[in-house]
């Protein structure tokens, strides 16, 4: 997998959506593709069960639910058909895998979509009523 370095002062963030209903099955399949070890966590604030990998260099890789039942809220409402999300953040100077290579790797095991930057969640229905 091709890698590059995040530029000086540049944080690289990738987000993917997966057509998996079971976060534990998703974590099991995705972990070897990323060559990482997950820390399994559970917190209502983060939608219940989720998986996290944080490196000493500041790289954050988080696998979590798109829907947060505790808040009755979709993190990515335009991607409701992708119940599991993967957030990857690389601080300046860290090696960054190629996003297209990652997509190809994920697509080999599960239907995957790249979630574009600046697609943060907001509830259009509630917003239009205000």
PABA-330929 format. One line per field, with one value per residue (C-alpha): x, y, z; chain; residue number from 1. Coordinates in nm, 2 decimals. Layout:
u	X|...
v	Y|...
w	Z|...
cadena	A|...
num	NUM|...
# end
This chain:
u	0.00|0.14|0.21|0.29|0.37|0.12|0.26|0.39|0.09|-0.15|-0.37|-0.50|-0.84|-1.02|-1.37|-1.52|-1.86|-1.92|-2.22|-2.19|-2.46|-2.23|-1.95|-1.76|-1.76|-1.65|-1.36|-1.25|-1.24|-1.09|-0.82|-0.58|-0.63|-0.50|-0.24|-0.34|-0.46|-0.80|-0.89|-1.26|-1.46|-1.82|-1.97|-2.32|-2.18|-2.00|-2.29|-2.22|-1.95|-1.67|-1.30|-1.01|-0.64|-0.43|-0.05|0.21|0.26|-0.10|-0.26|-0.63|-0.82|-1.18|-1.45|-1.79|-2.17|-2.32|-2.63|-2.61|-2.92|-2.84|-2.89|-3.12|-2.87|-2.70|-2.34|-2.36|-2.73|-2.65|-2.49|-2.76|-2.71|-2.36|-2.42|-2.05|-1.80|-1.42|-1.25|-0.87|-0.67|-0.30|-0.12|0.15|0.46|0.30|0.30|-0.04|-0.17|-0.32|-0.70|-0.77|-0.55|-0.75|-1.08|-0.97|-0.85|-1.18|-1.39|-1.22|-1.41|-1.72|-1.92|-1.74|-1.78|-1.55|-1.72|-1.60|-1.45|-1.69|-1.99|-2.05|-2.39|-2.67|-3.04|-3.19|-3.55|-3.50|-3.29|-3.55|-3.82|-3.63
v	0.00|0.34|0.58|0.95|1.19|1.44|1.78|2.03|2.18|1.95|1.69|1.42|1.28|1.00|0.87|0.55|0.39|0.01|-0.20|-0.40|-0.43|-0.59|-0.37|-0.66|-0.85|-0.53|-0.48|-0.84|-0.81|-0.46|-0.50|-0.72|-0.49|-0.20|-0.41|-0.27|-0.39|-0.24|-0.14|-0.23|0.03|0.10|0.44|0.56|0.90|0.73|0.51|0.21|-0.04|0.11|0.03|0.26|0.27|0.56|0.58|0.76|0.98|1.10|0.88|0.81|0.52|0.47|0.23|0.33|0.33|0.58|0.60|0.71|0.58|0.77|1.10|0.96|1.11|1.00|1.11|1.09|1.12|1.10|0.76|0.58|0.27|0.24|0.17|0.14|0.43|0.44|0.76|0.79|1.10|1.15|1.45|1.65|1.45|1.10|0.84|0.83|0.54|0.62|0.67|0.48|0.19|0.17|0.18|-0.11|-0.31|-0.25|-0.33|-0.67|-0.77|-0.54|-0.27|0.05|0.42|0.72|0.98|1.32|1.59|1.85|1.61|1.65|1.55|1.79|1.72|1.88|1.82|1.98|2.27|2.35|2.37|2.64
w	0.00|-0.11|0.17|0.19|0.47|0.60|0.52|0.77|0.95|0.76|0.93|0.69|0.77|0.60|0.66|0.53|0.56|0.57|0.49|0.81|1.08|1.33|1.45|1.61|1.27|1.10|1.35|1.30|0.92|0.90|1.17|0.96|0.66|0.86|1.05|1.38|1.72|1.83|2.18|2.23|2.42|2.51|2.58|2.52|2.41|2.12|2.02|2.24|2.13|1.93|1.85|1.88|1.79|1.90|1.83|2.03|1.72|1.74|1.47|1.55|1.39|1.52|1.41|1.53|1.46|1.22|1.44|1.80|1.97|2.29|2.10|1.83|1.58|1.26|1.24|0.86|0.76|0.39|0.45|0.65|0.44|0.59|0.96|1.05|1.01|1.01|1.11|1.04|1.13|1.07|1.22|1.04|0.96|1.00|0.73|0.56|0.35|0.01|0.04|-0.29|-0.18|0.15|-0.04|-0.27|0.04|0.22|-0.09|-0.11|0.20|0.24|0.05|0.13|0.05|0.10|0.30|0.17|0.39|0.53|0.53|0.90|1.03|1.08|1.09|0.78|0.89|1.23|1.09|0.83|1.10|1.30
cadena	A|A|A|A|A|A|A|A|A|A|A|A|A|A|A|A|A|A|A|A|A|A|A|A|A|A|A|A|A|A|A|A|A|A|A|A|A|A|A|A|A|A|A|A|A|A|A|A|A|A|A|A|A|A|A|A|A|A|A|A|A|A|A|A|A|A|A|A|A|A|A|A|A|A|A|A|A|A|A|A|A|A|A|A|A|A|A|A|A|A|A|A|A|A|A|A|A|A|A|A|A|A|A|A|A|A|A|A|A|A|A|A|A|A|A|A|A|A|A|A|A|A|A|A|A|A|A|A|A|A
num	1|2|3|4|5|6|7|8|9|10|11|12|13|14|15|16|17|18|19|20|21|22|23|24|25|26|27|28|29|30|31|32|33|34|35|36|37|38|39|40|41|42|43|44|45|46|47|48|49|50|51|52|53|54|55|56|57|58|59|60|61|62|63|64|65|66|67|68|69|70|71|72|73|74|75|76|77|78|79|80|81|82|83|84|85|86|87|88|89|90|91|92|93|94|95|96|97|98|99|100|101|102|103|104|105|106|107|108|109|110|111|112|113|114|115|116|117|118|119|120|121|122|123|124|125|126|127|128|129|130
# end
